[in-house]
Amino acid sequence: MKTFFYTLFLSLFPFMIAAQSVFSVNGLSIAAPQHDGVEKFVEFIEKELGPAGINTLVLRVDYNYAYKSRPQLQNENPLTEKDVKKIVMASKKHGIEIVPQINLFGHQSWHSNLGKLLEVYPEFDETPHVKLPEKYEWPNEDGLYCKSYCPRHPEVHDVVFDLMDEIMEVFEAKAFHAGLDEVFYIADPKCPRCKGADPAALFAEEVTTLSNHLEEKGSRLWIWGDRLIDASTADLGMWEASMNNTARAIDMIPKTVVICDWHYERAIPTPAYFALKGFDVIACPYRKAKVAEAQVKMMSDFKRNSTPETSEKFLGVMHTVWSSAEKFLEEYYNPPANDERGSQVDCFKAMTNAVKKIDEQNSEN
């Protein structure tokens, strides 16, 4: 009889059980599925994410939703409101909080393709003089990685806020991820509004604008952390850290912002830097299982060896997937041959298993 009631308790209150984890965030960041892939994605939530102890799902929606406020910004065959509610319902069942993401500021193009925002509103382009090449190569004379929108264009936030508000409402979310990683075009000398601006101050201005808008509605901003790390002092490159003078923004943005600190080759201890600066922080692996395991241990050690106030800043870990949801699910159920670069699936499983081991050890002590 006791076994029956314990099993019933587990099935009815998965979120309460998940909350006993050493981390408050055991997360997965992944692109939202395509319209035709929603059913498989919901099944993945039900059969894999819930049992794995995932309690946070960052969904990179971008323009893959049938926006009503700005219908011109939706991609072809986007997710419908009905699709989203299926994902929300399955997530709630397993105590998983969804954090929808739209890449803001940077990442407004990819290789030779313009993103939807600048396609529809070309006047928002920070660098209209930089033309997308027919064949993209890196490096290039223009330093083009991804386009940025001009954060000081007088109309850009009218559009951005509409998208944020709508996506937050439909996903019933309490937090929003704005990306803000790898912003290379900032304070361009040819921009009539941004030229001469301090890149750190300009980056902080945009973070604060987005954060303030969310806070007015009782929500919270999440961002990637690379632009807040000084590459020159951290001995990191231009991707994981800033080489374009944005790092000082860390002392100019609201402490309510959650930092998603990604490092994919090593378990760099920068979460301690963010926590000591007063930010809640999440360590994020990608495709190397050993790195994920090291990050789990690192975050656990930080929590254990910090003061109570600082310990609470180390929220946990979040695996990042940089392929489509459909491709990740295909690899999850049909693992490819060994890849010397590592496997997203193996890394994800290594992270969740490492968290479970720590939780089991804690429960025994």
For each residue, the residues with C-beta under 8 A, 3 or more apart:
1: 4 5
2: 5 6
3: 6 7
4: 1 7 8
5: 1 2 8 9
6: 2 3 9 10
7: 3 4 10 11
8: 4 5 11 12
9: 5 6 12 13
10: 6 7 13 14 17
11: 7 8 14
12: 8 9
13: 9 10 16 17
14: 10 11 17 18 50 93 94 95
15: 18 19 55 94 95
16: 13 19 20 95
17: 10 13 14 20
18: 14 15 21 26 53 55 95
19: 15 16 24 55 95
20: 16 17 359 363
21: 18 24 26 53 55 316 355 359
22: 300 303 316 355 358 359 362
23: 26 299 300 314 315 316 317 355
24: 19 21 55 315 316
25: 55 56 282 315 316 317 318
26: 18 21 23 53 54 55 56 316 317 318 352 355
27: 54 55 56 57 58 282 316 317 318 319
28: 49 54 56 57 58 318 319 321 348
29: 57 58 60 101 177 260 284 318 319 320 321
30: 57 58 59 60 320 321 325 328
31: 59 60 64 321 323 324 325
32: 59 60 61 62 64 65 79 87 100 325
33: 37 38 40 41 79 87 325 326
34: 37 38 64 77 79 324 325 326
35: 38 77 78 79 80 83
36: 77
37: 33 34 40 41 325 326 329
38: 33 34 35 41 42 79 83 86 87
39: 42 43 86
40: 33 37 43 44 326 329
41: 33 37 38 44 45 87 325 329
42: 38 39 45 46 86 87 90
43: 39 40 46 47
44: 40 41 47 48 49 329 332
45: 41 42 48 49 50 57 87 90 91 94 96
46: 42 43 49 50 90 93 94
47: 43 44 50 51
48: 44 45 51 52 332
49: 28 44 45 46 52 54 57 94 96
50: 14 45 46 47 54 93 94 95 96
51: 47 48
52: 48 49 352
53: 18 21 26 352 355 356 359
54: 26 27 28 49 50 57 94 96 352
55: 15 18 19 21 24 25 26 27 95 96 97
56: 25 26 27 28 96 97 99 316 318
57: 27 28 29 30 45 49 54 91 96 97 98 99
58: 27 28 29 30 98 99 100 101 177 222 260 318
59: 30 31 32 87 98 99 100 101 171
60: 29 30 31 32 101 103 177
61: 32 64 65 79 100 101 102 167 171
62: 32 75 101 102 103 115 116
63: 67 73 74 75 78 102 115 116 117
64: 31 32 34 61 74 75 78 79
65: 32 61 74 78 79 84 166 167 170
66: 71 74 78 79 80 81
67: 63 70 71 73 74 78 162 163 166 167
68: 71 166
69: 162 163 165 166
70: 67 73 74 159 162 163
71: 66 67 68 74
72: 120
73: 63 67 70 116 117 120 159 163
74: 63 64 65 66 67 70 71 78 116
75: 62 63 64 78 116
76:
77: 34 35 36
78: 35 63 64 65 66 67 74 75
79: 32 33 34 35 38 61 64 65 66 83 84
80: 35 66 83 84
81: 66 84 85 170
82: 85 86
83: 35 38 79 80 86 87
84: 65 79 80 81 87 88 170 171
85: 81 82 88 89 170
86: 38 39 42 82 83 89 90
87: 32 33 38 41 42 45 59 83 84 90 91 98 171
88: 84 85 91 92 98 171 172
89: 85 86 92 93
90: 42 45 46 86 87 93 94
91: 45 57 87 88 94 96 97 98
92: 88 89 95 96
93: 14 46 50 89 90
94: 14 15 45 46 49 50 54 90 91
95: 14 15 16 18 19 50 55 92
96: 45 49 50 54 55 56 57 91 92
97: 55 56 57 91 173 174 175
98: 57 58 59 87 88 91 171 172 173
99: 56 57 58 59 173 175 176 177 222
100: 32 58 59 61 167 168 171 173 176 177
101: 29 58 59 60 61 62 176 177 178 179 222
102: 61 62 63 160 163 164 167 176 177 178 179
103: 60 62 106 107 108 115 178 179
104: 149 160 178 179 180 206 210
105: 108 148 149 151 178 179 180 183 186 203 206
106: 103 146 147 148 179 180 181 182 183 184 185 186
107: 103 110 115 146 179 181 182
108: 103 105 114 115 117 118 125 146 147 148 149
109: 113 114 115 118 132 146 147
110: 107 113 115 146
111: 132 136
112: 132 133 134 135 136
113: 109 110 132
114: 108 109 118 119 132 147
115: 62 63 103 107 108 109 110 118 119 147
116: 62 63 73 74 75 119 120
117: 63 73 108 120 121 124 149 159
118: 108 109 114 115 121 122 124 125 147 149
119: 114 115 116 122
120: 72 73 116 117
121: 117 118 124 155 156 159
122: 118 119 125 128
123: 153 155
124: 117 118 121 149 150 153 155 156 159
125: 108 118 122 128 147 149 150
126: 147 148 149 150 185 186 188 191 194
127: 130 142 147 148 185 188 190 191
128: 122 125
129: 190
130: 127 142 144 147 185
131:
132: 109 111 112 113 114 136 144 147
133: 112 136 137 140 144
134: 112
135: 112
136: 111 112 132 133 140 144
137: 133 140
138: 145
139: 143
140: 133 136 137 143 144
141:
142: 127 130
143: 139 140 184 185
144: 130 132 133 136 140 147
145: 138 182 184
146: 106 107 108 109 110 182 184 185
147: 106 108 109 114 115 118 125 126 127 130 132 144 185
148: 105 106 108 126 127 183 184 185 186
149: 104 105 108 117 118 124 125 126 153 156
150: 124 125 126 153 156 191 193 194
151: 105 156 194 202 205 206 209
152: 191 193 194 202
153: 123 124 149 150 156 193
154:
155: 121 123 124 158 159
156: 121 124 149 150 151 153 159 160
157: 160 161 209 213
158: 155 161 162
159: 70 73 117 121 124 155 156 162 163
160: 102 104 156 157 163 164 210
161: 157 158 164 165 213
162: 67 69 70 158 159 165 166
163: 67 69 70 73 102 159 160 166 167
164: 102 160 161 167 168 176 210 213 214
165: 69 161 162 168 169 217
166: 65 67 68 69 162 163 169 170
167: 61 65 67 100 102 163 164 170 171 173 176
168: 100 164 165 171 173 176 214 217 219
169: 165 166 172
170: 65 81 84 85 166 167
171: 59 61 84 87 88 98 100 167 168
172: 88 98 169
173: 97 98 99 100 167 168 176 219
174: 97 218 219 220
175: 97 99 214 219 220 221 222 258
176: 99 100 101 102 164 167 168 173 214 219 220 221 222
177: 29 58 60 99 100 101 102 221 222 223 260
178: 101 102 103 104 105 210 221 222 223
179: 101 102 103 104 105 106 107 223 224
180: 104 105 106 183 203 206 207 223 224 227
181: 106 107 223 224 226 227 262
182: 106 107 145 146 224 226 227 239
183: 105 106 148 180 186 203 227 244 246
184: 106 143 145 146 148 238 244
185: 106 126 127 130 143 146 147 148 188
186: 105 106 126 148 183 194 199 202 203 244 246
187: 191 194 195 196 197 198 199 202
188: 126 127 185 191 194 195
189: 195 196
190: 127 129 195
191: 126 127 150 152 187 188 194 195
192: 195
193: 150 152 153
194: 126 150 151 152 186 187 188 191 197 202
195: 187 188 189 190 191 192
196: 187 189
197: 187 194 201 202
198: 187 201 202 245
199: 186 187 202 203 244 245 246
200: 203 204 245 246 247 248 249 252
201: 197 198 204 205 249 252
202: 151 152 186 187 194 197 198 199 205 206
203: 105 180 183 186 199 200 206 207 227 246 249
204: 200 201 207 208 249 252 253
205: 151 201 202 208 209
206: 104 105 151 180 202 203 209 210
207: 180 203 204 210 211 221 223 249 253 254 257
208: 204 205 211 212 252 253 254
209: 151 157 205 206 212 213
210: 104 160 164 178 206 207 213 214 221
211: 207 208 214 215 220 221 253 254 256 257
212: 208 209 215 216 254
213: 157 161 164 209 210 216 217
214: 164 168 175 176 210 211 217 219 220 221
215: 211 212 218 219 220 221 254 256
216: 212 213
217: 165 168 213 214
218: 174 215
219: 168 173 174 175 176 214 215
220: 174 175 176 211 214 215 256 257 258
221: 175 176 177 178 207 210 211 214 215 254 256 257 258
222: 58 99 101 175 176 177 178 257 258 259 260
223: 177 178 179 180 181 207 257 258 259 260
224: 179 180 181 182 227 259 260 261 262
225: 228 229 259 260 261 262 270 274 281
226: 181 182 229 239 240 241 242 262
227: 180 181 182 183 203 224 242 246 247 249
228: 225 242 246 247 249 250 253 259 274
229: 225 226 234 236 240 241 242 247 270 273
230: 233 234 241 242 247 248
231: 234 235 236 237 238 240 241 242 243 247
232: 243
233: 230
234: 229 230 231 240 241 268 270
235: 231
236: 229 231 240 241 268
237: 231 240 241 243
238: 184 231 241 242 243 244
239: 182 226
240: 226 229 231 234 236 237 262 263 268
241: 226 229 230 231 234 236 237 238 247
242: 226 227 228 229 230 231 238 245 246 247
243: 231 232 237 238
244: 183 184 186 199 238
245: 198 199 200 242 248
246: 183 186 199 200 203 227 228 242 249
247: 200 227 228 229 230 231 241 242 250
248: 200 230 245 251 252
249: 200 201 203 204 207 227 228 246 252 253
250: 228 247 253 274 277
251: 248 277
252: 200 201 204 208 248 249
253: 204 207 208 211 228 249 250 257
254: 207 208 211 212 215 221 257
255: 277 278 279
256: 211 215 220 221
257: 207 211 220 221 222 223 253 254 279
258: 175 220 221 222 223 279 280 281 282 315
259: 222 223 224 225 228 274 279 280 281 282
260: 29 58 177 222 223 224 225 281 282 284 318
261: 224 225 270 271 274 281 282 283 284
262: 181 224 225 226 240 284 285 286 320
263: 240 266 267 268 270 283 284 285 291 295
264: 285 286 287 288 291
265: 288 291
266: 263 291 294
267: 263 283 291 294 295 297 298
268: 234 236 240 263
269: 272 273 298
270: 225 229 234 261 263 273 274
271: 261 274 275 281 282 283 298 299 302 314
272: 269 275 276 302
273: 229 269 270 276 277
274: 225 228 250 259 261 270 271 277 279 281 313
275: 271 272 278 279 280 281 302 306 310 313 314
276: 272 273 310
277: 250 251 255 273 274
278: 255 275 313
279: 255 257 258 259 274 275 313
280: 258 259 275 312 313 315
281: 225 258 259 260 261 271 274 275 313 314 315
282: 25 27 258 259 260 261 271 315 316 317 318
283: 261 263 267 271 295 296 298 299 316 317 318
284: 29 260 261 262 263 295 317 318 319 320
285: 262 263 264 288 291 292 295 317 319 320 347 351
286: 262 264 291 319 320 322 342 344 347
287: 264 341 342 343 344 346 347
288: 264 265 285 291 292 342 347
289: 292 293 342 343 346 347 349 350
290: 293 294 350
291: 263 264 265 266 267 285 286 288 294 295 347
292: 285 288 289 295 296 317 319 347 348 350 351 354
293: 289 290 296 297 350 351 354
294: 266 267 290 291 297 298
295: 263 267 283 284 285 291 292 298 299 317 351
296: 283 292 293 299 300 317 351 354 355 358
297: 267 293 294 300 301 354 358
298: 267 269 271 283 294 295 301 302
299: 23 271 283 295 296 302 303 314 316 317
300: 22 23 296 297 303 304 358
301: 297 298 304 305
302: 271 272 275 298 299 305 306 311 314
303: 22 299 300 306 311 314
304: 300 301 311
305: 301 302
306: 275 302 303 310 311 313 314
307: 310 311
308: 311 312
309: 312 313
310: 275 276 306 307 313 314
311: 302 303 304 306 307 308 314
312: 280 308 309
313: 274 275 278 279 280 281 306 309 310
314: 23 271 275 281 299 302 303 306 310 311
315: 23 24 25 258 280 281 282
316: 21 22 23 24 25 26 27 56 282 283 299 355
317: 23 25 26 27 282 283 284 285 292 295 296 299 351 355
318: 25 26 27 28 29 56 58 260 282 283 284
319: 27 28 29 284 285 286 292 344 347 348 351 352
320: 29 30 262 284 285 286
321: 28 29 30 31 325 328 344 348
322: 286 344
323: 31 327 328 331 344
324: 31 34 327 328
325: 30 31 32 33 34 37 41 321 328 329
326: 33 34 37 40 329 330
327: 323 324 330 331
328: 30 321 323 324 325 331 332 344 345
329: 37 40 41 44 325 326 332 333
330: 326 327 333 334
331: 323 327 328 334 335 336 343 344 345
332: 44 48 328 329 335 345 348
333: 329 330
334: 330 331
335: 331 332 343 345 346
336: 331 339 343
337:
338: 343
339: 336 342 343
340:
341: 287
342: 286 287 288 289 339 346 347
343: 287 289 331 335 336 338 339 346 347
344: 286 287 319 321 322 323 328 331 347 348
345: 328 331 332 335 348 349
346: 287 289 335 342 343 349 350
347: 285 286 287 288 289 291 292 319 342 343 344 350 351
348: 28 292 319 321 332 344 345 351 352
349: 289 345 346 352 353
350: 289 290 292 293 346 347 353 354
351: 285 292 293 295 296 317 319 347 348 354 355
352: 26 52 53 54 319 348 349 355 356
353: 349 350 356 357
354: 292 293 296 297 350 351 357 358
355: 21 22 23 26 53 296 316 317 351 352 358 359
356: 53 352 353 359 360
357: 353 354 360 361
358: 22 296 297 300 354 355 361 362
359: 20 21 22 53 355 356 362 363
360: 356 357 363 364
361: 357 358 364 365
362: 22 358 359 365
363: 20 359 360
364: 360 361
365: 361 362
